[in-house]
């Protein structure tokens, strides 16, 4: 009997030790996972990208440098076309991007008479921060940007509009929890809440194991963001009567349409000034392809075929000079031509909001 009790005691101690080791390993592993997922991002190198950079349009669009603090980090950006008088559009970018990632959209708004504020989030491009911190950081950075706007007397009486994609799509809705005067907000491919989004991504990387790490992820992010971690887009939208336009692709596999997206929570939204656009057109119903015209997608397919041929020719080790020549051959403006119907719906929504 004593031998049995002793054996059970030993088993219990071993199990407790294993549980303790699992918890320690999980806390460490989750922190490593967060650091990798939200690592610092850098701007693309000129001459090695098909994206439109400011150097491609500086002769047509004036801008002035701005900066402001978000927590302890100083964020940098620019105010484009500061003499325009229709209003101010503030753009919140997606993960991996920075202030120039949405220059086609900036150009569209500027061409229709708006000033546009673009900035890089914490840990992105020229802004300070050792990394991007987490999914909730975008709303804190947008709050800081809007606080800067409100501190500038030149914006007194100027209607402020929000535009955000993905990480930014969450920000431009969740920021409605904060006390800012927003005329209207357009959220593209935004997620509703940070934790389900983290689990969705994590399942793609770790499979079902990610759910065993749920409490450790929650603790990690709660310690990082405090109450901000609990902010949801739906609660923010319902807390105000601000007009909100929600756009989402029905084949989005990054912010899944039926699960973690804002639009999947449509039945929980009570704000009567919310409108929805489901993007279902072929090649314009994913996560990153919503903005562009069918002609742009046709051209991109041509360019990509050439790129694939070059990759195969050099066994996927393309010399830099060849890559630069290939990038120089791309018509950036043709490749990034926006879909007028998509952007026009946002513009019309903004204009209707201030009638």
N, C-alpha and C positions, 0 to 999 in steps of 0.2 A: 504493500500500500504506500509506504514511504517512498519507495523507488518510483512508483507511478506519479506521485505528487511532485517529486523532484524533477522527473522528466517533463511534466506539464509546465512546471515553473521555468525550466530551461527553454522549452519551446516558446513560452510567452515572452521571455527576455529576448530570444532571437528574433521573434516577430516584431517586437518593439524597436529593436536595433535596426532591423530591415526597414521598418516604417520611417524611422528617423532618417536613415540614409536616403530613402526615397524622397522624403520631403526636402532634405538639403540639396540633393541632386536636382530636384524639380525647380527649386528656387533659382539655383545657378543656371540650369538649362533654360528656364523661361527668360531670364535676363539676357542670356546669350542670343536667344531667339529674337527678342525685342530689338536688341542692338543690330542684329543682322537685317531684320525686316525693315527697320527704320533708320538704316545707315544714311550718312550724309550723302547728298546728291550734288553733282557738279554740272555746270552748264556745258552744252555741246561745244566742241571745238569748231571754230569757223573754218569752213572749207572741208569739213568731214561730216556734214549733216545736210539733210534735205529740208530741215525746218527753216522757216523764215526767221532771221535774226534782225535786230534793229539796224545793223549796218546795211541791210538790204533795203531799208525804207526810210533811212534818216533824212533823205532829201525831201520827203513828203509829210513827215509827221514830227512836229516839235515835241520835246519832252523836257521835263525838269526833274532832277534827282530829289528824292525824298527819303527820309529815314525816321524810324520811331522805335521805341522800346516795346518788346513783348516779354514780360518778366525781366530777366537779367540780360537778355540778348537783344541786340540792335538789328532790326530788319531793314533791308534796303529795297528800294523800288523806284518807280518813276510815275509822274503824272503826265499823261499824254494829252496833247492838244488842249492846254489849259485855257485857251481863249474861247472854246466852244461853250454854247449857252443853253443847250437842251437839258442838261443835268449831269450828274456824275455817276458813272458805272464803276463799281469796285469789283475786280476779278479775283477770285480765290482759286488757285491752281490745284491740280491733282498731284498724287504721289509721283515722285520722280521728276517733277517739273520745277519750274521757276517762273520768274516774272515775264520772260519772253516766250514761254511755251504756248501762250494763247494770243500771239500777235495778230493772227488773222481775225480773231474775234474782236480784238482791240480796234483794228482798222475798220471793221464793219461798224462798230458803235461810233467811232470817231467820224467816219464818213457820213453818219446820220446826225451829227451835231453834238455828240456827247464828249465830255472830258472822261478820261479813263484812268483809273489808278490800278497799276499792276505792281505787285511786290512779291518777294520770295519769302516763303515761310521759314520758320526756325530750322536751321540745319540744311537749308537748300540754297544752292548757288552762292551768291555773295553775302547772304545774311549770316549772322553769327549763330553759333550752336554746334555742338560736336556731332549731333545727329538730329533726325526729324522728330524724336521723342516718342510720338504715338499718334493714333488716329484722332484723339481729342485736341491735339495741338493746333490743328487748322482753325478751330473755332476760337481758340485763345488768340491766335495771331490776327484773325479777322476782327475780333473785338478791339485789339490794339490799333489796327488800321483805322477803324471807324472812330475810335477815340481821338486819333490824330486828326482825322477829317473834322471832327467837331471842335477841335481846338484851333482851326484855321478860319479866321473871320471871312475869308473870301468865299467860303462855302455856305455862309448864312443865307437861308432862304433857297438854297439849291437842292432840288430833289435828289436823293441818293438811291441808286438801284444796285442790286447785288446780282452777280453772275458767278456760278461755281460749278465745277465738274468733279465728280467722284469724291475725293477727299474734300475738295472745295464745295461739292454739292451738298455734303453734310454740313459744312461750315455755314453756308449762306442760309440754312434753315435753323440749325441749332443756335446760331447767334441771336435769333429772335427772342431767346431767353433773356438777353441783355437789354439794357435800356437805351436803345438807339432808334432814331427816327428814320425808318426805312420806307421809301415809297413803294417798292415792289422788289421781289426776289425771284430769280430763275435758277432752279436747281436741276442740273443735268447729271443723270446716273448717280444720284446720291444714295448713301446708305442711311438707315434710320438710327442705328445705335452702334457704339463701338464694339461691345463684347461679342454680339452675334457675328459681326463682320470679322473680328479676329479669329473666331472659331471657324468660320467659313473658309478663310484663307488657310488656317492651320490644318484643317481636315485635308486640304489639297496637298499639304506638305507631309503631315504625319499620320494621316488616316484617323481611325477612331481613337488612337492614343491621345489625341489632342484633348478629348473630353476628360481623361484622367488628370490632365493638367489644369482643368478649369479653375479650381480654387487658387492655384498658384498664379495663374494669369490674372485673375480678378484682384488678388492682393497686390501684385506687382503694379497693375495699372491704377488701382485705387490709391496706393501710396504715391504714385507719380502725379496723378491729376486731382485727387480729392473728389469733391462733389461734382466737378466738371465731367468726370468719367460717367456719371449717371445721366447726363443730358441726352435726350432723344430729340430727333427732328420733329416727330409728331407732336410731342408735348409742347415744343417751342412754337410750332405753327398754330396749335390750338390756344396758345396763351395770348394771341394777338389777333387783330383783324387785318394785318398786313396782307396784301395780295401776294400769293405765291404760285408760281408756275412750276410744275413738276414734269420733267421730260425723262423718259427712260426707254431703252431699247428692249424689245421683247425677247431677244436672244443674248442678252448680256450675261456672260459667264463670270465676270469679275465681281460685280455687285449684282448678284442674281436677282432677276426680275421678280420671281415668285416668293423669295424668302427674306433676304436682308435689306431689300431696297425700301425707300420711302414709299414708293408707289404700291408696294405690296401691303402697306398699312392703310390704304385708301379708306377703308371702312371705319377706321378709327379717327379720321380727321374730321373735325367739326367746324373749322374755320370756313365760313361761307364764301370766302374770296379766293379759294384755291381752285386752280384749273390743272388738268392733266393732259399730257400728250404722250401716247404710246407710239414709239417709232417702230414700224414693222416692215419698212421697205428693205428689199434685198440689199445687202452690203451697207445698210445704214441703220442696223438694228442691234449692233453690238455695244461695246463699252466705249471704244475710242473712235469709231467710224461714223458717229451720228452727225457730225458737223459738216461733212464734206459732200460735195455734189457727186452725182453718178459719173459725170465727166472726169472729175478728179480721181475717182476709183478706177475708171478705165485707164487713165494715164498711169496711175500708180502700179497697176498690173503690168503694164508695158515696162516700166522702169524696174520693177522687181524681177522680171524675167531676165533682163540684162544683168542685174546684180547677181542673180543665181548663176548665170553663165560665167561671170567673172570669178565668183567663189569657186566653182568647179575647175576653172582653168588654172587657178593658183592653189588648188587643193585646200581651200578655205584658209589660206594664209596670204591674203592679198597685200602686196607692198603698199606703203602709204601713198606713194606718188600716183599709183594706179587708182587707189581709192579716192584721192583728191580729184583726179581727172573725171572719174565716174560721177562724183557729187557735183562737180562743176557743170556737167552735162544736163543735170536735172533742172527743169523749169519749176522752181519752188512755188511760184504763184499758181501755176497750173495744177501742181500736185496738192496744194492746200486751198483750192477754190472751195469756198463755203457753199452750202446748200441754201438758197435764198428762202425756200419755204420754211426751213428749220429756224434760221436766224430771224426771218421776218416775223415769225410767230412770237418770238421773244420781244422784238422791237414793238410790235403791236400791243403786247401785254403791258410793257412799260408805259406806252403812250396812253393807253386806256386808264391806267392806274392814277394818272395825274390830271385827268379831264375835269 
